[in-house]
Amino acid sequence: MAKNRSRRLRKKLFSGEFTVYGFEVTCRITEQGEINYDQFIDEFIDLVEGQNLIFGGGANHGKFDCFVMSDGRYDSPTDKERLVIENWLSNNSIFSEVKVGELVDANNGI
C-alpha cells in the first residue's frame, strides 16, 4: 500500500522525486604493480570527478569495488555516465571481469 507522505517528508527520506540513485562497480585486478594501481586510482578519480560524480570503495585481495553516485545533493548518475565509466574500466589493461551494476536507490538499496 502506497503511503501518502508530504513533500517535506519525502525530501527528508530521499523518496519519491527526491530518490538518489547510484551504481556498484566491481572488477578484478590483473596486474599487482603498485605503480600501476596508484596511476589507475588517480586517473579513475579524475574520470569520476570529471562527470560530477563521487565514489566510495577501494581495492583489496586483487579486487576493486566501489559505489558511484552523483556529487549533487538530489542528483543521480545518468546511464551515459555509467557507460563512460564501464567503457573506461573495460579498456584499462590492469582490470578484468568488469561489472557495472544498474542504477539502484543509494539510500535504501532498492
N, C-alpha and C positions, 0 to 999 in steps of 0.2 A: 504494500500500500504506500503510495507516494505521500510524503509529508509536505504540508503547506508551511514553508518557512519564509520568514520575512527576508527582504533583500539584505538587510544588515546581518542577519544570522547566516545566510548563505555565504556572504563575504567572509565572515569570521571563520566559517567551517571550510572555506575553499571548495564549495559545492555549487552545483548549477552552472551559471555563466561564469563563476569565479574558479572553476576547477582548473588546476595547473597540471599539465602533463609533462612527462619525461620518458626517457627510454634507457634500457640497460645495454651495455656493450661488454662482450667477453671475447677474448682471443688468447691463443697460446703463443708464448714467446719462443721462437725457434733459435735465436742467437742469444747466448747468455753474456755477451760482452757488455761490461758496464758503460763503456763509452757510447756504444750504440743505443743503449737504453736511455741514458741521460739526454742524448741528442733527440731521441724519439719523444721523450716527455716534453722537452722544450718546444718541439715542432707541434705536438698534439695540443699543448696549451695555447699556442699561437692560433692554431686552426679553430679550436673551440671558442676562444675569446673573439676571434675574427667573425664568428657567426652570432655574436652576442649571446653565447651560451656559457654555462658553468658546468663543472663535473666534480664528483667526489669518487674516490677509489684509488686503486694503485695495483702494483704487481706483487705477486708472492708465489713461490714454488712454480715458476715457469708459466704463470697465467696472469693476464691483465684483465681486471674487472673494473667497471665504473658505471655510474649512473649520470646521465646528462639531462640537464633541464635549462630553461631559459633564464637569463640574467634579470629579466624584468619581473616585477612582483606578481602580476597576474598573467604573464605571457607564457606561452608554451612553444616548444620547438615545432617547426614545420616538417612535413615529410621530405621536402627538399633538403633541409639542413641535416636530417637524419641520413639521407642518401649521400650527402657530401662526406660525412664522417665515415660511413660504411665504405665508400669507394676509396677514400684516403687510406684507411686501415688495410683494406684488401690489397692495395698497391704497394704497401710497405713490406719490404723483404724480411723484416725481423718477426713478422707475425704470420700465423696460420690459423685455420679454424675460426675465422672472424664471424661473430654473430652479433647482429644489432637487432635488438628487440623492437616490438611495436610500441607505440605511444601508450602509456598507462598513467593512471591517476597518481601523481607523485606523492600525494598526502595520504591516500587511502589504499594504494597498491592495487587498484581495480583496473 
